[in-house]
Every structure is written in C-alpha cells, then in structure tokens.
Amino acid sequence: MLLADLIELRDEVAEEGRELLEAWRPALVRRAFLPSAANLAHCVALRRRDVRPFQEALVPLGLSSLGRCEGRVLANLDAVIASLAHLAGRCDGELRHPRAG
C-alpha cells in the first residue's frame, strides 16, 4: 500500500538522517548550522533511495512527486503522507500536515 510504503520511507530517511548528522556533528562548529545540516542529512538519505515508484504513484493523484523537496525534506514527506491519508479516508489525527515555515 502506498501510504504504508511512504510512512516506511519517511521513517528510514529520518533514521538515516539522524545517523548522518551524528557523524557530521564534530565538524559543526556553529549551532546555527544545525537545522540546515539536519535537513541536508535527510536530503542525502532520501536521495540514496529510488523514489521513482513513489513519484509514478503520487503524480496521478495530484500530490508532490518528491522531486523538489530539498528545502524541508521531512516536512514535505509529512505533507504528502498527510494528504494521501486524507485521500484514503485515514484522518485519524495522527497523520497531520506540518506547519508552514
């Protein structure tokens, strides 16, 4: 199922992103860089995966193809997941759209 597969993808990207960030942490001198470094780590984790099957399934539904989500990787994945859950009638409050910003 597409929704479950996207949730699994998001979990994998989040975990690998955390691992990458921890490996990079000694080189992060300024705390102000931490949010950008975390997003970069998630971006690297996402790009290490073949998302074409997701893209092919999401585009006909009018949802993001994940092709330009670099600016806020996890937030974009969360938004796609929440939209897909809404389309599937799974509005249980657990899968919510992220706040803008």
N, CA and C atoms as an extended XYZ file, in Angstrom:
303
Properties=species:S:1:pos:R:3:atomname:S:1:resname:S:1:resid:I:1 pbc="F F F"
N         0.845       -1.180        0.000 N   MET     1
C         0.000        0.000        0.000 CA  MET     1
C         0.894        1.248        0.000 C   MET     1
N         0.528        2.199       -0.811 N   LEU     2
C         1.339        3.401       -0.988 CA  LEU     2
C         1.539        4.168        0.313 C   LEU     2
N         0.485        4.347        1.076 N   LEU     3
C         0.592        5.116        2.321 CA  LEU     3
C         1.575        4.457        3.283 C   LEU     3
N         1.458        3.179        3.483 N   ALA     4
C         2.367        2.459        4.385 CA  ALA     4
C         3.803        2.523        3.879 C   ALA     4
N         3.972        2.416        2.575 N   ASP     5
C         5.319        2.478        1.996 CA  ASP     5
C         5.933        3.867        2.186 C   ASP     5
N         5.117        4.917        2.053 N   LEU     6
C         5.620        6.273        2.264 CA  LEU     6
C         5.983        6.517        3.725 C   LEU     6
N         5.179        5.980        4.624 N   ILE     7
C         5.492        6.110        6.054 CA  ILE     7
C         6.801        5.396        6.360 C   ILE     7
N         6.986        4.233        5.769 N   GLU     8
C         8.243        3.498        5.958 CA  GLU     8
C         9.422        4.279        5.386 C   GLU     8
N         9.244        4.864        4.200 N   LEU     9
C        10.293        5.687        3.590 CA  LEU     9
C        10.646        6.848        4.510 C   LEU     9
N         9.649        7.524        5.033 N   ARG    10
C         9.874        8.669        5.922 CA  ARG    10
C        10.653        8.247        7.157 C   ARG    10
N        10.276        7.105        7.734 N   ASP    11
C        10.971        6.603        8.919 CA  ASP    11
C        12.430        6.279        8.607 C   ASP    11
N        12.666        5.666        7.458 N   GLU    12
C        14.035        5.327        7.064 CA  GLU    12
C        14.871        6.586        6.843 C   GLU    12
N        14.293        7.566        6.164 N   VAL    13
C        15.003        8.819        5.890 CA  VAL    13
C        15.307        9.541        7.199 C   VAL    13
N        14.341        9.564        8.110 N   ALA    14
C        14.557       10.230        9.400 CA  ALA    14
C        15.674        9.543       10.179 C   ALA    14
N        15.672        8.234       10.210 N   GLU    15
C        16.690        7.497       10.963 CA  GLU    15
C        18.072        7.665       10.331 C   GLU    15
N        18.165        7.481        9.031 N   GLU    16
C        19.461        7.635        8.378 CA  GLU    16
C        19.951        9.081        8.485 C   GLU    16
N        19.037       10.033        8.405 N   GLY    17
C        19.403       11.434        8.570 CA  GLY    17
C        19.987       11.700        9.945 C   GLY    17
N        19.372       11.122       10.971 N   ARG    18
C        19.906       11.269       12.337 CA  ARG    18
C        21.320       10.690       12.434 C   ARG    18
N        21.518        9.526       11.828 N   GLU    19
C        22.839        8.888       11.865 CA  GLU    19
C        23.885        9.745       11.144 C   GLU    19
N        23.524       10.268        9.979 N   LEU    20
C        24.454       11.126        9.242 CA  LEU    20
C        24.786       12.379       10.044 C   LEU    20
N        23.776       12.994       10.628 N   LEU    21
C        24.002       14.210       11.405 CA  LEU    21
C        24.931       13.942       12.586 C   LEU    21
N        24.753       12.825       13.237 N   GLU    22
C        25.635       12.488       14.357 CA  GLU    22
C        27.078       12.319       13.881 C   GLU    22
N        27.256       11.746       12.703 N   ALA    23
C        28.609       11.594       12.154 CA  ALA    23
C        29.213       12.946       11.801 C   ALA    23
N        28.385       13.887       11.379 N   TRP    24
C        28.865       15.214       10.982 CA  TRP    24
C        29.025       16.159       12.169 C   TRP    24
N        28.397       15.843       13.275 N   ARG    25
C        28.323       16.774       14.404 CA  ARG    25
C        29.686       17.325       14.838 C   ARG    25
N        30.763       16.536       14.888 N   PRO    26
C        32.053       17.103       15.305 CA  PRO    26
C        32.535       18.242       14.406 C   PRO    26
N        32.104       18.245       13.152 N   ALA    27
C        32.538       19.293       12.228 CA  ALA    27
C        31.634       20.527       12.270 C   ALA    27
N        30.519       20.427       12.962 N   LEU    28
C        29.581       21.555       13.040 CA  LEU    28
C        30.007       22.482       14.177 C   LEU    28
N        30.663       23.534       13.824 N   VAL    29
C        31.209       24.456       14.810 CA  VAL    29
C        30.129       25.400       15.340 C   VAL    29
N        29.290       25.890       14.464 N   ARG    30
C        28.265       26.859       14.873 CA  ARG    30
C        26.907       26.170       15.031 C   ARG    30
N        26.301       26.364       16.183 N   ARG    31
C        24.984       25.770       16.447 CA  ARG    31
C        23.936       26.223       15.444 C   ARG    31
N        24.095       27.409       14.905 N   ALA    32
C        23.124       27.942       13.948 CA  ALA    32
C        23.046       27.085       12.681 C   ALA    32
N        24.081       26.307       12.401 N   PHE    33
C        24.092       25.457       11.213 CA  PHE    33
C        23.329       24.152       11.420 C   PHE    33
N        23.010       23.823       12.649 N   LEU    34
C        22.419       22.523       12.956 CA  LEU    34
C        21.128       22.233       12.200 C   LEU    34
N        20.138       23.133       12.144 N   PRO    35
C        18.919       22.821       11.394 CA  PRO    35
C        19.181       22.577        9.904 C   PRO    35
N        20.055       23.364        9.315 N   SER    36
C        20.376       23.169        7.897 CA  SER    36
C        21.130       21.863        7.684 C   SER    36
N        22.026       21.551        8.597 N   ALA    37
C        22.775       20.298        8.492 CA  ALA    37
C        21.841       19.103        8.639 C   ALA    37
N        20.867       19.208        9.535 N   ALA    38
C        19.897       18.114        9.718 CA  ALA    38
C        19.085       17.923        8.445 C   ALA    38
N        18.635       19.017        7.840 N   ASN    39
C        17.873       18.901        6.600 CA  ASN    39
C        18.741       18.317        5.486 C   ASN    39
N        20.008       18.742        5.415 N   LEU    40
C        20.911       18.190        4.407 CA  LEU    40
C        21.082       16.684        4.613 C   LEU    40
N        21.207       16.257        5.849 N   ALA    41
C        21.335       14.835        6.144 CA  ALA    41
C        20.097       14.065        5.675 C   ALA    41
N        18.923       14.641        5.902 N   HIS    42
C        17.688       13.990        5.437 CA  HIS    42
C        17.616       13.985        3.913 C   HIS    42
N        18.093       15.045        3.294 N   CYS    43
C        18.121       15.116        1.833 CA  CYS    43
C        19.030       14.030        1.256 C   CYS    43
N        20.200       13.879        1.831 N   VAL    44
C        21.132       12.833        1.384 CA  VAL    44
C        20.490       11.460        1.558 C   VAL    44
N        19.857       11.249        2.703 N   ALA    45
C        19.215        9.957        2.965 CA  ALA    45
C        18.112        9.679        1.945 C   ALA    45
N        17.320       10.687        1.607 N   LEU    46
C        16.251       10.497        0.622 CA  LEU    46
C        16.828       10.208       -0.750 C   LEU    46
N        17.844       10.964       -1.144 N   ARG    47
C        18.417       10.805       -2.486 CA  ARG    47
C        19.161        9.483       -2.657 C   ARG    47
N        19.463        8.815       -1.594 N   ARG    48
C        20.093        7.489       -1.684 CA  ARG    48
C        19.076        6.412       -2.044 C   ARG    48
N        17.823        6.797       -2.137 N   ARG    49
C        16.761        5.843       -2.427 CA  ARG    49
C        16.152        6.138       -3.796 C   ARG    49
N        15.662        5.099       -4.411 N   ASP    50
C        14.965        5.247       -5.687 CA  ASP    50
C        13.508        5.588       -5.375 C   ASP    50
N        13.138        6.832       -5.609 N   VAL    51
C        11.773        7.259       -5.302 CA  VAL    51
C        10.874        7.243       -6.541 C   VAL    51
N        11.380        6.738       -7.654 N   ARG    52
C        10.574        6.716       -8.877 CA  ARG    52
C         9.243        5.986       -8.711 C   ARG    52
N         9.199        4.843       -8.035 N   PRO    53
C         7.887        4.200       -7.859 CA  PRO    53
C         6.904        5.084       -7.089 C   PRO    53
N         7.395        5.833       -6.123 N   PHE    54
C         6.531        6.760       -5.396 CA  PHE    54
C         6.065        7.880       -6.318 C   PHE    54
N         6.989        8.417       -7.090 N   GLN    55
C         6.645        9.506       -7.997 CA  GLN    55
C         5.558        9.079       -8.974 C   GLN    55
N         5.711        7.893       -9.534 N   GLU    56
C         4.746        7.388      -10.506 CA  GLU    56
C         3.365        7.201       -9.882 C   GLU    56
N         3.320        6.885       -8.606 N   ALA    57
C         2.045        6.685       -7.925 CA  ALA    57
C         1.445        8.001       -7.425 C   ALA    57
N         2.278        8.965       -7.055 N   LEU    58
C         1.791       10.209       -6.462 CA  LEU    58
C         1.310       11.227       -7.495 C   LEU    58
N         1.998       11.331       -8.604 N   VAL    59
C         1.678       12.358       -9.599 CA  VAL    59
C         0.240       12.238      -10.110 C   VAL    59
N        -0.250       11.050      -10.457 N   PRO    60
C        -1.636       10.977      -10.925 CA  PRO    60
C        -2.661       11.408       -9.862 C   PRO    60
N        -2.264       11.383       -8.600 N   LEU    61
C        -3.149       11.808       -7.518 CA  LEU    61
C        -3.053       13.310       -7.257 C   LEU    61
N        -2.179       13.975       -7.999 N   GLY    62
C        -2.000       15.410       -7.816 CA  GLY    62
C        -1.151       15.758       -6.617 C   GLY    62
N        -0.370       14.818       -6.151 N   LEU    63
C         0.482       15.037       -4.985 CA  LEU    63
C         1.929       15.230       -5.412 C   LEU    63
N         2.726       15.770       -4.523 N   SER    64
C         4.125       16.050       -4.807 CA  SER    64
C         4.843       14.802       -5.295 C   SER    64
N         5.691       14.995       -6.267 N   SER    65
C         6.493       13.882       -6.774 CA  SER    65
C         7.766       13.694       -5.965 C   SER    65
N         7.950       14.495       -4.927 N   LEU    66
C         9.139       14.454       -4.075 CA  LEU    66
C        10.400       14.879       -4.817 C   LEU    66
N        10.239       15.421       -6.000 N   GLY    67
C        11.381       15.805       -6.813 CA  GLY    67
C        12.047       17.098       -6.378 C   GLY    67
N        11.334       17.924       -5.647 N   ARG    68
C        11.891       19.221       -5.230 CA  ARG    68
C        11.607       19.474       -3.754 C   ARG    68
N        11.907       18.511       -2.952 N   CYS    69
C        11.589       18.649       -1.525 CA  CYS    69
C        12.821       18.953       -0.682 C   CYS    69
N        13.904       19.361       -1.319 N   GLU    70
C        15.161       19.552       -0.609 CA  GLU    70
C        15.101       20.583        0.507 C   GLU    70
N        14.279       21.601        0.361 N   GLY    71
C        14.241       22.685        1.335 CA  GLY    71
C        13.764       22.255        2.719 C   GLY    71
N        12.848       21.313        2.766 N   ARG    72
C        12.286       20.822        4.037 CA  ARG    72
C        11.905       19.369        3.829 C   ARG    72
N        12.862       18.491        3.827 N   VAL    73
C        12.658       17.103        3.426 CA  VAL    73
C        11.591       16.412        4.267 C   VAL    73
N        11.764       16.369        5.573 N   LEU    74
C        10.802       15.648        6.400 CA  LEU    74
C         9.427       16.308        6.379 C   LEU    74
N         9.391       17.630        6.368 N   ALA    75
C         8.101       18.327        6.316 CA  ALA    75
C         7.376       18.024        5.005 C   ALA    75
N         8.109       17.960        3.913 N   ASN    76
C         7.481       17.623        2.635 CA  ASN    76
C         6.984       16.187        2.621 C   ASN    76
N         7.761       15.275        3.157 N   LEU    77
C         7.287       13.895        3.261 CA  LEU    77
C         6.040       13.818        4.145 C   LEU    77
N         6.057       14.541        5.260 N   ASP    78
C         4.899       14.558        6.155 CA  ASP    78
C         3.667       15.105        5.444 C   ASP    78
N         3.838       16.142        4.649 N   ALA    79
C         2.709       16.742        3.929 CA  ALA    79
C         2.125       15.768        2.910 C   ALA    79
N         2.975       15.082        2.179 N   VAL    80
C         2.496       14.109        1.198 CA  VAL    80
C         1.778       12.966        1.909 C   VAL    80
N         2.352       12.497        2.998 N   ILE    81
C         1.730       11.411        3.758 CA  ILE    81
C         0.373       11.837        4.303 C   ILE    81
N         0.288       13.034        4.865 N   ALA    82
C        -0.986       13.516        5.416 CA  ALA    82
C        -2.028       13.681        4.312 C   ALA    82
N        -1.624       14.198        3.166 N   SER    83
C        -2.568       14.364        2.052 CA  SER    83
C        -3.055       13.016        1.545 C   SER    83
N        -2.138       12.074        1.413 N   LEU    84
C        -2.512       10.737        0.960 CA  LEU    84
C        -3.436       10.069        1.987 C   LEU    84
N        -3.149       10.241        3.256 N   ALA    85
C        -4.009        9.677        4.306 CA  ALA    85
C        -5.404       10.276        4.215 C   ALA    85
N        -5.473       11.572        3.967 N   HIS    86
C        -6.776       12.235        3.831 CA  HIS    86
C        -7.542       11.666        2.641 C   HIS    86
N        -6.854       11.507        1.506 N   LEU    87
C        -7.492       10.928        0.323 CA  LEU    87
C        -7.978        9.506        0.588 C   LEU    87
N        -7.247        8.783        1.410 N   ALA    88
C        -7.603        7.391        1.723 CA  ALA    88
C        -8.633        7.291        2.839 C   ALA    88
N        -9.052        8.455        3.381 N   GLY    89
C       -10.034        8.435        4.455 CA  GLY    89
C        -9.459        8.069        5.806 C   GLY    89
N        -8.168        8.223        5.946 N   ARG    90
C        -7.497        7.911        7.220 CA  ARG    90
C        -7.133        9.189        7.953 C   ARG    90
N        -8.109        9.949        8.299 N   CYS    91
C        -7.892       11.211        9.009 CA  CYS    91
C        -8.046       10.958       10.504 C   CYS    91
N        -7.128       10.213       11.047 N   ASP    92
C        -7.225        9.831       12.449 CA  ASP    92
C        -6.519       10.798       13.394 C   ASP    92
N        -6.016       11.898       12.859 N   GLY    93
C        -5.327       12.887       13.697 CA  GLY    93
C        -3.860       12.599       13.888 C   GLY    93
N        -3.448       11.379       13.627 N   GLU    94
C        -2.036       11.015       13.797 CA  GLU    94
C        -1.182       11.540       12.638 C   GLU    94
N        -1.734       11.507       11.445 N   LEU    95
C        -1.011       11.948       10.251 CA  LEU    95
C        -1.501       13.344        9.895 C   LEU    95
N        -0.740       14.347       10.304 N   ARG    96
C        -1.146       15.750       10.112 CA  ARG    96
C        -0.204       16.463        9.173 C   ARG    96
N        -0.736       17.494        8.540 N   HIS    97
C         0.100       18.351        7.707 CA  HIS    97
C         1.023       19.159        8.626 C   HIS    97
N         2.271       19.331        8.208 N   PRO    98
C         3.198       20.139        9.023 CA  PRO    98
C         2.815       21.608        8.961 C   PRO    98
N         3.277       22.352        9.937 N   ARG    99
C         3.039       23.795        9.926 CA  ARG    99
C         3.966       24.445        8.908 C   ARG    99
N         3.522       25.511        8.327 N   ALA   100
C         4.339       26.237        7.339 CA  ALA   100
C         5.544       26.855        8.047 C   ALA   100
N         6.615       26.961        7.275 N   GLY   101
C         7.781       27.624        7.859 CA  GLY   101
C         8.955       26.857        7.712 C   GLY   101
